[in-house]
Structures are given as C-alpha cells and as structure tokens.
Amino acid sequence: MQHENKPESNKIEITPELTIPKLFYRQAQKFGKDRVAMREKEFGIWRPITWQDYLDNVKYITLGTYQFGPGRRR
C-alpha cells in the first residue's frame, strides 16, 4: 500500500515540549475514525484498529492504572 507523500502536510516540528504522548494524541485527533492506525490478527482474521479506537484503548488503560495511584501496592 503506497501513501502519497506531501512534505508540507506531514511535517512535525520537533521541539523540547513535544513528547511521544502529545504526538500520539495529535495524530489520533488528526486521523480519528478515518484512518487505520494498525491491524491485529484475531482468530486468523486481520482486524483494523482506527486511530480513534487506539486512542480510546490507551485512555481506558491509562485511567484503569491511574486509579491505583503512584506507589500504591496490594
């Protein structure tokens, strides 16, 4: 699958404030449900995962782990 490169629209300015989470969030907002972020093989069938699905999964995992609090142990 070939993607058309448009240099101006694909440029990301690297600054000290840019973090991987910020970049991920920016891309998820940009592509949303319109673009596939990755594919996962489930029972022999490739299942597309959109950027919105990916963002939602990360959000729920993050909120789930946050509820335990930093340094909290069982």
N, C-alpha and C positions, 0 to 999 in steps of 0.2 A: 504494500500500500504506500503510495507516494503522497507526500504532503507538499503543497506549494509553499516555497519559502518567500515570505515577504519581509525583507530585512527591517523595515521601519516598524511593522506591527509586532514583530517578535522580540524586539529589543527590551532587555530588562536592565535597568541601571543598578549596578552593584554599589551599594553604599554601606557604611557601617551599621545603619539601622535595619538593613534587610536581613531577615532571619529565614530559616527554612520554613517554620510555621507561617510566617507572613507571606512568603512566596507561594506556598501551598494554598492558603486561603485566597490569595489574589487569583490564582489560576482557576480554582474552583468557582469563584464568583464570575470569572470571565467566560468559562465554558459551560457551567451548570449542567442541565439535563441534555444539552445538545451534542456533547462530545463524550466519547468513551475514554476514560482515564486508564483502564486496564481491563483485562479479561481473566476470568477464573474458570478453571475446568472443574465442573461439578457433575459427577456421575457420567463422565465421558462426553459431556456437552460443554462447549465454551460459552460462558455466560458473561455478557458485557456489564461493566460497572461504570456508570457515568461519574463525572466529577462531582455531581450533587450527591449521589449515593456514597461516594468515597468520603466526602466532607461530613455527611450525616453519620457514617460509621465512626470516623475519627472523633466527632463531637460526643457521641454516646459512650465510647470507650473512655474518653478523657473525663467526662462527667462521672462515670462509674468509678474510676480510680480516684478522682478528686474527693469523693465522699468519705474516703478512708482517712484523708488528711496526711500531710507530710509527717513522716516518722512514726505514724501510728502502727502498732503491731498487734497481732492477735495473741 
